[in-house]
Amino acid sequence: MSSSIRNIREKHPNKKIVFFLDNLHLLTSEGWSETGFDRIKKLSHETKALCVNANCTIISTVELRKLQKGQKADNNDLAGSASLAYDANAIAILSSELDVDPSSNKFFKHGYSGRKNPIIECNFSKNKIASFKGITYAKLYAAQAYYKFINDRDFQAIFGDTE
């Protein structure tokens, strides 16, 4: 990741770089002896330092601890280290009721397949980038990897008050 971002920065010194990383926990590094908690802590610090030094944004997925059925995740459930929550500039925990309860009404149908597409709850629990913190919802078009956000009024008109 580090060499890729540095190569991109060298080729495009004045461009904004946004790097998407699927699962920070899967990164490896030669010469590291750390394991478990210490490894995740080091990955977190090194990733934050890379963002600062290369003047780029890294958006990454991370693992959550195993949760009890029906329990909602929060920043304390980021697997491996509190450093992940501390180092991040923004944290959005995405979840779908369809994952836990296939009979949930939090879905929409799109196209001719009749397949249930999930309504994703996006809990922005930390946000140093913008002022918004809280929950918003989005339709997930998984085949296109596309999220379409739903405003609160439309969400309540479809699903009612969820509080």
N, C-alpha and C positions, 0 to 999 in steps of 0.2 A: 504494500500500500504506500509506504513512504517513498520508495523509488518511483513509483508510478506518478504520484502527486508532484514530486520534484521535477520529473521529466516534463510533465504537462506545464508546470510553472515556468520552466526554462524556455519552452517553445512559445508560451503565451504569457509573457510577464505582466501584461496589463489587463488580462481577462479575469472575470470572476470564475472561480473553480468551485463546483459543487460535486463532491465525491460520494457516491452511494455505496455503502458497505452492508452486505447481508451477513449479519451475525458476527459481532465483534469478538465473541468468545472463541471463534474458530481461527482467529489469527495466530500465526506462529512466528517465532523469531529465533534465529540461530544464536547460540551463545547464552540464552536466558536459562537460568537455573530455577527460577521461581515456578511454583505450582499453586494451584487452587486460588485462594483469596489473594495472595501476594501477586500472582500472575495477572489476575483481572485488574488489580490496583495499578500495576505497572502499565498494562495495556491502556487503561483509562488515562493515566498521566501522559504517556507517550503520544496518544491520539490527540489530546488537548494541546500538547506542545507542538505537534505537527500542524494543527490548524493555525496556531499563532505564527509559527515560523514561516509557513508557506502561504499565509494569508488566504486560507481556503475554508470552506464549509464541508464538514463530513456529517452525513446523515447515516446513522447505523441502526440496525435492529440489534437487540440484546435479548438474552434469555431471561425469563421470569422464574422465580422459585415455584415449586408445585403449590397450588392453592387448593383449598377445600372447595367442593362443589358449591357454586353460588357466590363464592367470595370474590370481591372485586380487587384487582391489583392496585397497588400504589407504589410510590418511589421506593419504599422499604422492601418491595418484592423483586427489585432488580437483582438478578442472580450474581453472586460472587463478591460484590464489594460496594460499600457505601460511596466509594470514590466515583462510581459511575454517575450517581445522582449529583454529587458535588461538582464534578468536572463539566457536566453537560450544561450548555446554555439553554436548552429547551428539552423537555421530556413530554412526549405524548404517548399515553398507553392506549392502544387500540384493542377493542374487544367486540365480540359478536355473541348475542344470546343464542344464535343458531348452533354455535360450537357446543354449548352446554345442554340446550333444550331444542331438539329438532322441531318441536311443536310450537315454538315461539312465533308470535305474530310480527316480529321485527325483521321483515324481509320484503322484497319487492320482486316482481317478475319482469323480465326483460327479454324481448325477442320471442321466438317460437318454441323454445325448448321446454317451457313450463317449469324450468329449474328455479329454485328459491335462491335469490341473491341476497346476501346479508346487508342489513343496516348496521354500520359500524359505529360504536360509541368511541369518540375520540376525547380522552380526558387529558387536557393540557395541564399537567400538574406543576410544571415549572416553565417559565418563559422569560428569559432575559432579553429576547429579541423584540417582542412586542408586548403590549400591555395585557393581552387576553390570557386569562387563566380560567379554566372551567371546562364544561363538557359541551361538545357539539356533536352532531351526527352526520354521517355521510353514507350515500349509497355506494357499494363496492361493485364495480364491474370487473370481476376478477380476470376474465379473459383478456381484457385490455389493460389490466393493472391501473385502473382509473378510479378515482374517488370523486364523487360529486356531492358537495356539502349541501345539507338541507337546513334552511333557516328554522329557527325555533317555532315560528308560527305554523309553518307547513308541517313540521314534525308533530306538533300537538294536534293539528287537524286530522292527521292520519292515525296517530297512535294514542292520542289523549295525553293526560298529565301523567308522567312516569314517576313523579316524586312520591 
